[in-house]
Amino acid sequence: MRAVILILVAVILAIIAAIATGLLDINQIRGAQAPQVSATRNGVVTKGGQAPAFDVQTGSVKVGTKETTVRVPALEVQRPGAAANVATNTATNSAQ
């Protein structure tokens, strides 16, 4: 039951966000009319109502690709033993 309520809340929040950002625009173009019901001796007589009509416009998202050049920095990789040799050589040279 909690999961259903959580899903409904998420859907309602998504619809509110879509309307607030302009991604979804809903306009009512025809109002609703309730059916007319009358009771007679022969039974109940109804005359049909009218359902509302809506004009819904949704935003569009265009997805595509393009070629571009990206500069990548150059990396220099040194092994741990090579760094130790450099430190040893500089210490030996300064001691002389």
N, C-alpha and C positions, 0 to 999 in steps of 0.2 A: 504494500500500500504506500509506503514511504517512497519507494522508487517511482511509482506512477506520479505522485505529487511532485517529486523532484523533476521529473521529465516535463510535466506540464508547466512548472515554473520556468524551466529553462527555455521552453518553446515560447512562452509569453514574453520573456525578456528578449529573446532573439527578434521577435516581431516588433517590439517597442524600439529596439536598437535600429532595425531596418527602416522603420518609419522616421525615427529621429534623424538619421543620417541622410534621408532622401533616397535611399535605395528602393523603397517601396512607397507608392502613392496610391491611396484608395479614395475614390470619390463616389458618393451615392448619386445615381442619376435617376432613379425612380423609387419613390417611397413605397412602403408596405401598406396594404389595406387588409383589415381583418375581414373574414367572411361574415355575411349577414345570415343570422339564424332566426327563424320564426317558427313557433309551434302552432299547429292547427289541430282540428279534430282528427284529421287523417294522419297526423304524424308531424315530424319535424322537417321543415323545408329550409334548405340552405342555398345561398347564392355565393359563388366562389369569390375569394379574396384575391389579393395580388401580392406576389413575393417581391421583395425589394431587388433592385438591380444595381450593380456596382461596376465602375470602370476602374480597373487596376492596371497601373503602369509600374513596371519594374525597371530598375537600373540595369546597365549592361557592364560586363567586365570583359575586357579584351586581353587575351593571353597570346604572347608571341615570343619570338626569339630574335636576337640580333648579335652580330659579331662585334666584339670589342677587344682591345688590347689591354692587358693588365700587366703592370710592372711588378715583377717579383724580386725581392731583395736577394743578393748573392749570399750564400752561406759558405763558411769555411769550417770544415770539420777536422779537428785534431784528436789524435788518440791520446789517452791519458799518459802513456809512457813518453810520448814526444814532449808533452808539457813539462814533465818531471826532468827530462834531459836538458831542456832549455833553462830551467831554474838552476840545475846543477852546474851547467856551463857558465852561467853568469856569476854564480857564487865562486867558482874556481877562478875565473878571470879577475874578479875584484880582489881576491886574496893574494894574487901574485904581485 
